[in-house]
């Protein structure tokens, strides 16, 4: 069983809801090591994305993802807008014209999105950014795919890896973004971008995993 365009729409709606529910937590995390606006900005961006999404049909996964990416780039301030916008836009390019995705196509889309984030933010694993959630999730997804795992299992493993990556940011000293200005004071704080990325993959696993 694949991931239909209607599933992707529902996932985006789920993610918007999750961001709203975790907005205060994301603000708190970002207040510790950033501008304190990550939750507010992401919530505003996802609300805008849902408005635009209503104008897109359920026959093209890429069109849905492109709509979200454009909304985030235009509505979200700080680093999150360009980074999440790029993530969705690259995923959109990888899925353009496809009404449904199998596990391999989903993995390719995630890989394209993560590559876009790294290219845009110049971040590597261990820099204490959203990449620390995204890269382990992608690795787990590819590993599960190579082992012939079912879609639901692969997505669960991907989400679990994202969570492990998110938690692993706590002891890290930030090397990218505003948090890097704090130096050692950035240690012992969970990265807000890694947290919102974990939500992205967790909601995908829950929606697509059935």
C-alpha positions in Angstrom: 0.0 0.0 0.0 1.4 3.4 -1.0 1.2 7.0 0.1 -1.5 8.8 -1.9 -1.8 12.5 -2.5 -4.8 12.5 -0.1 -2.6 10.9 2.5 0.0 13.6 2.0 -2.6 16.3 2.4 -3.7 14.7 5.7 -0.1 14.5 6.9 0.4 18.2 6.3 -2.8 18.9 8.2 -1.5 16.6 11.0 1.8 18.4 11.1 0.2 21.8 11.2 -1.9 20.6 14.2 1.2 19.2 15.9 3.1 22.4 15.4 0.2 24.3 17.0 0.1 21.9 19.9 3.8 22.2 20.5 4.1 25.9 19.7 4.8 26.9 23.3 7.4 24.2 23.7 9.2 25.2 20.5 9.1 28.9 21.7 10.6 27.8 25.0 13.4 25.8 23.4 14.2 28.6 21.0 14.2 31.2 23.8 17.0 29.3 25.5 19.3 29.3 22.5 17.8 31.4 19.7 15.3 34.2 19.0 12.4 32.6 20.8 10.2 32.7 17.7 10.5 29.3 16.2 7.2 28.0 17.5 5.3 31.2 16.6 6.8 31.4 13.1 6.2 27.7 12.3 2.6 27.9 13.5 1.9 31.0 11.4 3.6 29.3 8.4 1.7 26.1 8.7 -1.6 27.9 9.1 -0.8 29.8 5.9 0.1 26.6 4.2 -3.2 25.0 5.0 -5.0 28.0 3.4 -3.1 27.5 0.2 -3.4 23.8 0.3 -7.2 24.1 0.1 -6.7 25.3 -3.5 -4.7 22.3 -4.6 -6.2 19.0 -5.8 -5.5 15.5 -4.6 -4.0 14.1 -7.8 -0.4 15.3 -7.5 1.8 14.8 -4.4 4.4 17.3 -5.8 1.8 20.1 -6.2 0.7 19.7 -2.6 4.3 19.8 -1.3 5.2 22.7 -3.5 2.2 24.7 -2.1 3.5 24.1 1.4 7.1 25.1 0.5 6.0 28.3 -1.1 3.8 29.2 1.9 6.7 28.6 4.3 9.2 30.6 2.3 6.8 33.6 2.1 5.3 33.5 5.6 8.0 32.2 8.0 10.7 34.5 9.3 14.2 33.6 10.5 16.0 30.6 9.3 13.1 28.2 9.5 11.2 29.7 6.5 14.0 29.2 4.0 15.1 25.8 5.4 11.6 24.2 5.8 10.6 25.9 2.5 13.5 24.3 0.8 12.8 20.9 2.3 9.3 20.9 0.9 10.2 22.4 -2.4 12.9 19.7 -3.0 10.5 17.0 -2.0 8.0 18.6 -4.4 10.4 18.4 -7.3 11.1 14.7 -6.5 7.4 13.8 -6.5 6.1 16.1 -9.2 3.2 14.6 -11.1 2.9 11.5 -8.9 -0.5 10.7 -7.5 1.0 8.1 -5.2 4.4 7.1 -3.7 5.9 3.8 -2.7 8.5 3.5 0.1 11.4 4.0 -2.4 9.8 7.2 -3.8 9.1 8.5 -0.3 12.8 7.9 0.6 13.9 9.7 -2.5 11.7 12.6 -1.7 13.0 12.8 1.9 16.6 12.5 0.6 16.1 15.4 -1.8 14.6 17.5 1.0 17.4 16.8 3.4 20.0 17.6 0.7 18.3 20.9 0.1 18.3 21.8 3.8 22.0 20.9 4.1 22.8 22.9 1.0 20.8 25.9 2.2 22.0 25.9 5.8 25.5 24.4 5.3 24.9 22.2 8.3 26.3 18.8 9.0 25.5 16.1 11.6 26.6 17.3 15.1 26.1 21.0 14.4 23.0 21.1 16.6 20.4 21.9 13.9 17.3 20.2 12.3 19.8 18.2 10.3 20.5 16.2 13.5 17.0 14.8 13.3 16.7 14.6 9.5 19.9 12.7 8.7 19.3 9.8 11.1 15.7 9.6 9.9 16.8 9.4 6.3 19.5 6.8 7.1 16.9 4.6 9.0 14.5 4.9 6.1 17.1 3.8 3.6 18.3 1.0 5.8 14.7 -0.3 6.2 14.1 0.0 2.5 17.2 -2.0 1.7 16.1 -4.7 4.1 12.7 -5.0 2.4 10.7 -3.6 5.3 7.1 -2.8 5.0 6.1 0.9 4.7 4.7 1.2 8.2 7.8 -0.3 9.8 10.2 1.8 7.7 8.4 5.0 8.7 8.3 4.1 12.4 12.0 3.4 12.3 12.6 6.7 10.6 10.6 8.6 13.2 12.3 6.8 16.0 15.7 7.7 14.6 14.6 11.3 14.3 13.7 11.3 17.9 17.0 9.8 18.9 18.7 12.5 16.8 16.6 15.2 18.4 17.5 14.1 21.9 21.2 13.8 20.9 21.3 17.6 20.3 20.9 18.3 24.1 24.6 17.8 25.0 25.9 19.3 21.7 27.5 22.7 21.4 25.9 24.6 18.5 28.1 25.2 15.5 25.5 26.8 13.2 22.8 29.4 13.5 22.1 31.9 16.2 22.7 29.3 18.9 26.4 29.1 17.8 26.9 32.6 19.2 26.3 31.2 22.7 29.3 28.8 22.5 29.3 26.5 25.5 26.1 28.0 26.8 24.2 26.3 24.0 25.0 22.9 25.7 22.2 21.2 27.7 19.5 22.6 25.5 17.4 20.6 22.9 17.5 22.2 19.5 14.1 23.6 18.4 14.7 22.9 14.7 15.5 19.3 15.4 12.3 19.1 17.5 10.0 20.5 14.8 11.7 18.1 12.3 11.0 15.1 14.6 7.4 16.2 14.7 7.4 16.2 10.9 8.6 12.6 10.6 6.5 11.4 13.6 3.3 12.7 12.0 4.3 11.1 8.7 4.8 7.7 10.4 1.5 7.9 12.2 -0.4 9.0 9.1 1.2 6.8 6.5 1.9 3.9 8.7 -1.8 3.0 9.1 
